[in-house]
Amino acid sequence: MATYAIGDIQGCYHAFRALLTCLSFNPLHDQLRLVGDLINRGNGSLEVLRWCYQHQSSIKVVLGNHDLHALAVAHHLKKAHKSDTLQAIMDAADVVDLLTWLRHQPLMIVDMDDNQMRYAAVHAGLLPQWSINSALAYSQEVERALQAHDYQLFLANMYGDQPANWQDDLIGVDRLKVITNAMTRMRVCKADGEMEFAFKGQLQDVPADYMPWFNAPNRHSQNTRIYCGHWSALGFSQRNNVTSLDTGCLWGGQLSAICIETGAITQVQHDTRDTPLS
């Protein structure tokens, strides 16, 4: 049995299947940990989502910003962007089953073995003042909102960059928004955890006074291995106990996997069949 963490698929179905072939992935014995942004921008979003739904006993998923965006679009709470590739999902006969399953996925997972924490996975990052246990509790607050009968209220109010800082006494929409933004959108922050969302570039271009979230001094989650994605310009990276797996498959790069047990890295190149027709 092997467990593989895989970076942002973003609807690149052909590359995803090629990666599974390279891994000799067997859903009867092996497990996947998908670090968010399963869908959108590649033209195989429906196929990726259906594969995940059909193999849900062999995978654990964390939600990314594109996955949450798809839920908002499906409920007419946000207009689709020109670059979105979600219409096939919206038109599918099984759309309700697929999106209900997606809505019930967490923002963060923690894997335990004999009561020892092995690793965590999140799409974007964790604020420096959050321990793994506190971050998991915060993620569960958002999960409860997503799974509640009035979940559309959360989807309607999750957009926006403010507040940019975490405070323990935040309540309501602001509290859920900060948690969601950190776990699904953050790349950089200040030492005190103030987030900035416009930056998408490379390490040498990080704005003054900001730093990659995983470089924040005294980061409370630094003793736990964390797998994440979201930052395609960063590429494959292993720094400060954080493995970043978004290697820009959608943009002509690779789709990447790492074996959690051995650390072996497997990559496949972008497949042009995954590129949307212009």
C-alpha positions as a Python dict, from the first residue, in 0.01 Angstrom:
ca = {
    (1, 'M'): (0, 0, 0),
    (2, 'A'): (119, 350, -86),
    (3, 'T'): (-20, 697, -20),
    (4, 'Y'): (38, 971, -276),
    (5, 'A'): (-16, 1344, -237),
    (6, 'I'): (-96, 1508, -570),
    (7, 'G'): (-90, 1876, -664),
    (8, 'D'): (-353, 2092, -828),
    (9, 'I'): (-527, 1897, -1107),
    (10, 'Q'): (-754, 2183, -1220),
    (11, 'G'): (-948, 1971, -1464),
    (12, 'C'): (-639, 1824, -1638),
    (13, 'Y'): (-794, 1480, -1664),
    (14, 'H'): (-556, 1326, -1918),
    (15, 'A'): (-250, 1430, -1720),
    (16, 'F'): (-414, 1299, -1403),
    (17, 'R'): (-480, 958, -1555),
    (18, 'A'): (-127, 946, -1696),
    (19, 'L'): (10, 1021, -1349),
    (20, 'L'): (-198, 742, -1196),
    (21, 'T'): (-59, 504, -1459),
    (22, 'C'): (299, 607, -1377),
    (23, 'L'): (225, 544, -1009),
    (24, 'S'): (66, 204, -1085),
    (25, 'F'): (-212, 333, -862),
    (26, 'N'): (-444, 57, -743),
    (27, 'P'): (-756, 190, -569),
    (28, 'L'): (-794, -140, -386),
    (29, 'H'): (-465, -93, -205),
    (30, 'D'): (-336, 263, -252),
    (31, 'Q'): (-461, 602, -136),
    (32, 'L'): (-451, 954, -280),
    (33, 'R'): (-438, 1286, -98),
    (34, 'L'): (-547, 1562, -337),
    (35, 'V'): (-446, 1911, -222),
    (36, 'G'): (-732, 2106, -375),
    (37, 'D'): (-830, 2274, -701),
    (38, 'L'): (-951, 1949, -848),
    (39, 'I'): (-1145, 2135, -1114),
    (40, 'N'): (-1163, 2445, -1334),
    (41, 'R'): (-949, 2586, -1615),
    (42, 'G'): (-862, 2249, -1771),
    (43, 'N'): (-1128, 2105, -2000),
    (44, 'G'): (-1171, 1776, -1809),
    (45, 'S'): (-1327, 1914, -1492),
    (46, 'L'): (-1634, 1691, -1514),
    (47, 'E'): (-1424, 1381, -1575),
    (48, 'V'): (-1192, 1459, -1283),
    (49, 'L'): (-1484, 1519, -1049),
    (50, 'R'): (-1658, 1199, -1157),
    (51, 'W'): (-1338, 998, -1108),
    (52, 'C'): (-1299, 1136, -757),
    (53, 'Y'): (-1662, 1069, -674),
    (54, 'Q'): (-1637, 712, -800),
    (55, 'H'): (-1315, 647, -607),
    (56, 'Q'): (-1399, 836, -290),
    (57, 'S'): (-1309, 540, -69),
    (58, 'S'): (-950, 561, -198),
    (59, 'I'): (-896, 935, -169),
    (60, 'K'): (-900, 1224, 72),
    (61, 'V'): (-949, 1571, -69),
    (62, 'V'): (-910, 1925, 61),
    (63, 'L'): (-1101, 2206, -105),
    (64, 'G'): (-923, 2475, -303),
    (65, 'N'): (-1041, 2817, -413),
    (66, 'H'): (-1149, 2688, -754),
    (67, 'D'): (-1357, 2414, -596),
    (68, 'L'): (-1535, 2664, -371),
    (69, 'H'): (-1583, 2896, -667),
    (70, 'A'): (-1754, 2616, -859),
    (71, 'L'): (-2001, 2571, -574),
    (72, 'A'): (-2080, 2943, -573),
    (73, 'V'): (-2128, 2948, -950),
    (74, 'A'): (-2353, 2643, -938),
    (75, 'H'): (-2584, 2822, -695),
    (76, 'H'): (-2583, 3145, -899),
    (77, 'L'): (-2407, 3331, -620),
    (78, 'K'): (-2114, 3427, -841),
    (79, 'K'): (-2086, 3472, -1215),
    (80, 'A'): (-1856, 3236, -1400),
    (81, 'H'): (-1531, 3384, -1527),
    (82, 'K'): (-1447, 3369, -1897),
    (83, 'S'): (-1164, 3127, -1818),
    (84, 'D'): (-1384, 2891, -1613),
    (85, 'T'): (-1446, 2542, -1752),
    (86, 'L'): (-1735, 2446, -1528),
    (87, 'Q'): (-2027, 2433, -1769),
    (88, 'A'): (-1996, 2060, -1838),
    (89, 'I'): (-2036, 1998, -1465),
    (90, 'M'): (-2337, 2229, -1443),
    (91, 'D'): (-2503, 2052, -1738),
    (92, 'A'): (-2431, 1697, -1614),
    (93, 'A'): (-2718, 1471, -1511),
    (94, 'D'): (-2527, 1385, -1191),
    (95, 'V'): (-2439, 1745, -1100),
    (96, 'V'): (-2629, 1734, -769),
    (97, 'D'): (-2449, 1420, -651),
    (98, 'L'): (-2110, 1551, -761),
    (99, 'L'): (-2139, 1896, -605),
    (100, 'T'): (-2299, 1765, -286),
    (101, 'W'): (-2000, 1535, -244),
    (102, 'L'): (-1762, 1824, -319),
    (103, 'R'): (-1935, 2048, -65),
    (104, 'H'): (-1879, 1785, 204),
    (105, 'Q'): (-1501, 1781, 164),
    (106, 'P'): (-1279, 1950, 427),
    (107, 'L'): (-1042, 2246, 402),
    (108, 'M'): (-772, 2053, 587),
    (109, 'I'): (-689, 1695, 670),
    (110, 'V'): (-459, 1550, 933),
    (111, 'D'): (-341, 1191, 910),
    (112, 'M'): (-275, 1003, 1233),
    (113, 'D'): (-94, 675, 1294),
    (114, 'D'): (-103, 516, 1641),
    (115, 'N'): (-219, 850, 1780),
    (116, 'Q'): (85, 1021, 1628),
    (117, 'M'): (38, 1299, 1375),
    (118, 'R'): (199, 1195, 1045),
    (119, 'Y'): (118, 1490, 822),
    (120, 'A'): (-142, 1750, 729),
    (121, 'A'): (-271, 1871, 394),
    (122, 'V'): (-425, 2205, 300),
    (123, 'H'): (-468, 2379, -34),
    (124, 'A'): (-290, 2711, 29),
    (125, 'G'): (-144, 2750, 377),
    (126, 'L'): (-179, 2801, 750),
    (127, 'L'): (-136, 3127, 937),
    (128, 'P'): (180, 3137, 1150),
    (129, 'Q'): (-6, 3167, 1482),
    (130, 'W'): (-210, 2852, 1416),
    (131, 'S'): (-101, 2517, 1554),
    (132, 'I'): (-208, 2211, 1360),
    (133, 'N'): (-476, 2130, 1616),
    (134, 'S'): (-618, 2481, 1622),
    (135, 'A'): (-611, 2504, 1241),
    (136, 'L'): (-798, 2175, 1217),
    (137, 'A'): (-1063, 2307, 1454),
    (138, 'Y'): (-1096, 2627, 1249),
    (139, 'S'): (-1128, 2430, 927),
    (140, 'Q'): (-1409, 2231, 1082),
    (141, 'E'): (-1598, 2554, 1152),
    (142, 'V'): (-1603, 2623, 778),
    (143, 'E'): (-1693, 2262, 702),
    (144, 'R'): (-1995, 2288, 932),
    (145, 'A'): (-2104, 2604, 753),
    (146, 'L'): (-2065, 2434, 414),
    (147, 'Q'): (-2266, 2134, 524),
    (148, 'A'): (-2543, 2323, 706),
    (149, 'H'): (-2892, 2360, 560),
    (150, 'D'): (-2822, 2729, 494),
    (151, 'Y'): (-2479, 2667, 336),
    (152, 'Q'): (-2555, 2910, 55),
    (153, 'L'): (-2517, 3197, 303),
    (154, 'F'): (-2155, 3098, 350),
    (155, 'L'): (-2094, 3068, -25),
    (156, 'A'): (-2251, 3408, -84),
    (157, 'N'): (-2027, 3577, 173),
    (158, 'M'): (-1693, 3399, 135),
    (159, 'Y'): (-1549, 3643, -124),
    (160, 'G'): (-1332, 3939, -25),
    (161, 'D'): (-984, 4014, 111),
    (162, 'Q'): (-1085, 4163, 444),
    (163, 'P'): (-1023, 4104, 727),
    (164, 'A'): (-660, 4030, 638),
    (165, 'N'): (-561, 3932, 992),
    (166, 'W'): (-669, 3657, 1227),
    (167, 'Q'): (-803, 3742, 1570),
    (168, 'D'): (-923, 3478, 1812),
    (169, 'D'): (-1235, 3679, 1884),
    (170, 'L'): (-1349, 3710, 1523),
    (171, 'I'): (-1708, 3596, 1476),
    (172, 'G'): (-1956, 3524, 1202),
    (173, 'V'): (-1877, 3590, 836),
    (174, 'D'): (-1545, 3761, 910),
    (175, 'R'): (-1417, 3461, 1105),
    (176, 'L'): (-1512, 3211, 837),
    (177, 'K'): (-1370, 3434, 563),
    (178, 'V'): (-1026, 3462, 727),
    (179, 'I'): (-1009, 3085, 777),
    (180, 'T'): (-1114, 3019, 418),
    (181, 'N'): (-878, 3278, 270),
    (182, 'A'): (-580, 3144, 462),
    (183, 'M'): (-646, 2782, 374),
    (184, 'T'): (-747, 2831, 9),
    (185, 'R'): (-590, 3158, -114),
    (186, 'M'): (-286, 3263, 90),
    (187, 'R'): (66, 3255, -51),
    (188, 'V'): (240, 3525, 149),
    (189, 'C'): (187, 3702, 479),
    (190, 'K'): (366, 3928, 723),
    (191, 'A'): (531, 3794, 1036),
    (192, 'D'): (216, 3874, 1231),
    (193, 'G'): (2, 3681, 981),
    (194, 'E'): (-140, 3973, 780),
    (195, 'M'): (-229, 3826, 440),
    (196, 'E'): (-189, 3966, 89),
    (197, 'F'): (-369, 3801, -202),
    (198, 'A'): (-266, 3981, -522),
    (199, 'F'): (83, 3832, -537),
    (200, 'K'): (120, 3516, -748),
    (201, 'G'): (485, 3540, -854),
    (202, 'Q'): (816, 3383, -769),
    (203, 'L'): (1003, 3387, -440),
    (204, 'Q'): (1246, 3662, -538),
    (205, 'D'): (955, 3892, -615),
    (206, 'V'): (764, 3862, -287),
    (207, 'P'): (651, 4213, -181),
    (208, 'A'): (850, 4397, 85),
    (209, 'D'): (754, 4313, 443),
    (210, 'Y'): (585, 3991, 329),
    (211, 'M'): (720, 3638, 318),
    (212, 'P'): (601, 3295, 204),
    (213, 'W'): (366, 3173, 473),
    (214, 'F'): (590, 2873, 540),
    (215, 'N'): (888, 3101, 614),
    (216, 'A'): (711, 3296, 886),
    (217, 'P'): (922, 3302, 1206),
    (218, 'N'): (792, 3094, 1495),
    (219, 'R'): (529, 2932, 1277),
    (220, 'H'): (333, 2711, 1517),
    (221, 'S'): (278, 2433, 1261),
    (222, 'Q'): (644, 2393, 1167),
    (223, 'N'): (694, 2058, 1340),
    (224, 'T'): (434, 1881, 1124),
    (225, 'R'): (483, 1782, 761),
    (226, 'I'): (239, 1975, 546),
    (227, 'Y'): (143, 1910, 184),
    (228, 'C'): (-11, 2196, -12),
    (229, 'G'): (-59, 2340, -359),
    (230, 'H'): (-198, 2668, -497),
    (231, 'W'): (130, 2846, -579),
    (232, 'S'): (218, 2737, -934),
    (233, 'A'): (497, 2995, -977),
    (234, 'L'): (673, 2838, -678),
    (235, 'G'): (681, 2497, -844),
    (236, 'F'): (777, 2183, -656),
    (237, 'S'): (927, 2295, -329),
    (238, 'Q'): (1028, 2141, 2),
    (239, 'R'): (1101, 2407, 262),
    (240, 'N'): (1057, 2420, 638),
    (241, 'N'): (867, 2090, 653),
    (242, 'V'): (625, 2204, 378),
    (243, 'T'): (598, 2030, 41),
    (244, 'S'): (434, 2241, -228),
    (245, 'L'): (297, 2038, -516),
    (246, 'D'): (144, 2281, -766),
    (247, 'T'): (379, 2256, -1063),
    (248, 'G'): (157, 2436, -1313),
    (249, 'C'): (23, 2145, -1515),
    (250, 'L'): (-255, 2365, -1645),
    (251, 'W'): (-1, 2620, -1771),
    (252, 'G'): (212, 2368, -1962),
    (253, 'G'): (409, 2240, -1663),
    (254, 'Q'): (379, 1911, -1479),
    (255, 'L'): (133, 1733, -1255),
    (256, 'S'): (325, 1614, -951),
    (257, 'A'): (287, 1342, -689),
    (258, 'I'): (494, 1249, -388),
    (259, 'C'): (480, 916, -208),
    (260, 'I'): (419, 1002, 155),
    (261, 'E'): (586, 684, 279),
    (262, 'T'): (906, 707, 73),
    (263, 'G'): (932, 1066, -51),
    (264, 'A'): (961, 947, -412),
    (265, 'I'): (851, 1216, -660),
    (266, 'T'): (664, 1136, -983),
    (267, 'Q'): (573, 1392, -1248),
    (268, 'V'): (398, 1386, -1583),
    (269, 'Q'): (398, 1659, -1841),
    (270, 'H'): (95, 1866, -1939),
    (271, 'D'): (-125, 1695, -2198),
    (272, 'T'): (-246, 1929, -2471),
    (273, 'R'): (-583, 1752, -2468),
    (274, 'D'): (-643, 1919, -2133),
    (275, 'T'): (-610, 2268, -2279),
    (276, 'P'): (-949, 2434, -2338),
    (277, 'L'): (-1030, 2528, -2694),
    (278, 'S'): (-1004, 2903, -2743),
}
